[in-house]
């Protein structure tokens, strides 16, 4: 019998223990990111009728459980079936109604994802004619396995439910989270601005004529007190992060936006304020040199420093050159240019996008031309309030439909490729108003209460109003 010295045996024991305790654990965050990416690829495949892209997410064979049947199909057969299907159908929506639920096996080799989708689709009737829109809720569990270093679908179990048009309008799509709650039910906000350098979100007040600063932890304080610097109702706002200026529209429209301290002699007057960040020092205020009523609404700031402002009462776009302090007007003459509201500018500074009653107008800053943004069948972009630009898409607050939309633009930015419903029918919604891009998220007002908080222009009792809620929704990468 061979005998080993005690130190050698201890060394062997340590090697065995180390081998057991250093077994590599699966990177669950990376797996979740890959499965969510697969979910996005499937969405794009449906919206773009791409059977090859859809098949790229499926294993060599897949088991399906649906409508009382169990079936097995090869990847090639699935692709062929979808090629025929996609020739007969087009989707306006293929949207998550909630965040997917993901389960990962302990060994990190298999995983399941549970999703629910809202579908809006049409089937072809003739070569160039499409049928009525159909709506449904689809829910399924997809089983994934790690195959040659990539995640592929090996099994799918699904169920579906048809919806009427009204049921489709009422479908809850809840992807937002509460960002902050402001317990001032008489604030009556209309606009917000976000400073990506500090993380502070500024919130307007139409009734109390002030501005709040909301910190990333949800705490808040008065940044401008009631009526400070001669403020009337504060509405549209935006941070210029390069010059460290907060631009604020102050509008005296007590007739339509009741104020705590109205001044009759200033009714239907508007100003544009420039405040220094972060201390709030007043840099200057500007008024257009016109005799008629002026109702400034929303604004955006270009990289050259010009500030573009919508004027809703007389259907105009003003722009301010801060260097000389003078306002000029864009020449937009069109029968569809009615009640300009939200406004934003593309990252390359080529286009302004202006929300009007019937849709969205695109204005070229290079050649001064304009036209309505073209939309696919089934997508409505009318009566939009706030509008923001994000990585080749527009984030739109469609208050009357209780929806927050992401409208993805084509490469020329002159039409919409498809839409994504980011939120719909949230229980906190009461005239959801404007929002702002915060990194890769969108922070927005859920319940401005600009109408529901008043009775014939008089503020309702406190028990009939609600605290103000800011919601935040992540913006998917298209």
C-alpha positions, 0 to 999 in steps of 0.5 A: 500500500502506498502512503501519501504524506498529510500535506499532499492529502490536504492539497488534494482536498483543497483542489477538490473543494476549489473545483466544486466552489468555483463552478461557473454560474450562468450570467443571468443578466446576459441571458435575459438581454439575449432573450429580450433581444429575440423578442424584439427580433420576432416583433420586427419580423412580424411588422416587416413581414420577414419570415427568414428573420423570424425563422432565425430565432427558431431551432432546427425543429420546434414543438407547438402546443395550440388549440388542443393540438401538439405538433412538431415542425422543422425550421424550414417548414416553419419559414415556408409557412410564414412566407405564405402567411406574411404575403396575406397579412400586415400588422399595425401593432405587435406589442407587449402588453406587459414586461415579459416574464423570464425563467432560467434553468440553474445550469443556464442551458434552457430558459422560458419566456412568457409574453402577452401581445396586443395585435392589430392586423389586416388580411389581404382581400384582393391584390391591392385591397385589404380587409378590416382591422382585426384585433387580438390578445395573444399569450404564449410561453416560448421554451429556449435552449442554448444551441451552438452558443445562441438561444433558439426556440425549441417549443411554444405553447400559445393561446389567443383571444379576439377583441372588438374594436372598442375592446382593443381601444381599452386594452391596458398596456402597462410598461411604465413605472412610477417615477415620482409622486408630487403631493400638490394636487393643485399644481396642475402641471403641463410641461416637464424638462429633464437635465441629463447631466444632473438627473433633475426633472423640472415640472411646470405649474399652470395654476400655481405659476411656479416650477418644481425640481424633482430629484432622481430619488423622487424628492422635490422642491420649489425651483421657482416659487409662485409668481417669481420673476413675474411668471404666469402659467408655466407650460412648455420647457426644455433644458439646453444642456450645452449652455446650461439654460432652462427655457420656459414658456410662461402663458397668461391664458386664465380663460383656458388655464385658470391661474391662482393670481391672474392679471387681467391686463395680460390675458392672452400674452406669452413670454419665453424665459431663460434661466441659468442652471442650476441656480435659477438666475434669470438671464432674460425674458422675451416677448414677440412684437405682435399686437394680436393674442399670443398663446405659446404652447411648446418649444424645442432648442436647436444646437445653434441656440435657436428656440422654436416655439409653437403658438397654438391660437393663431397657428404659428411657429416662432423662433428666437435667436438669443443673440439678438433677442428677436422673434421671427416666424417660419413660413408654413401656410397649409390648411392642415396646419391647425393648432400646432402643439408639441414640437421636437427636432431631429438629432442631425438638426435637419427636421422639425416635427410639429404635432397638429390636429390632424397629424405631424408636420415635418419641416425641413430646416435646410430647404424650408419645405414641409409636409405631413408625415406619412403613416401606414394604414392603422396608425393614427398620429392626430391630436398629439400633445407632447413630442420628443425625438429619440434615435430615429423615432418620435415619442408621442403623447396621444392624450385623448386615446390615453396612449404613449406611442413610439413612431419609428421613422424610415431612413429618410425620416419622411414617413413612419415605418411602424409604431409601438404602444409604450403605454395605454389606459394606465389607471393613473391617466387623467389627461396625460401631458408632455414628457422628456427623454431621460437617457434611454427612458421617457419620463412623462406626466400621467395626470395633468388634470388641467380639465378635471381639477376645475369646475367652470374655472374654479378649483375643485375641493382637494378631495376631488383632486389627485397628487401628480404622478410622473411615470417612466417607461424604458425606450426599446432599441429599434 
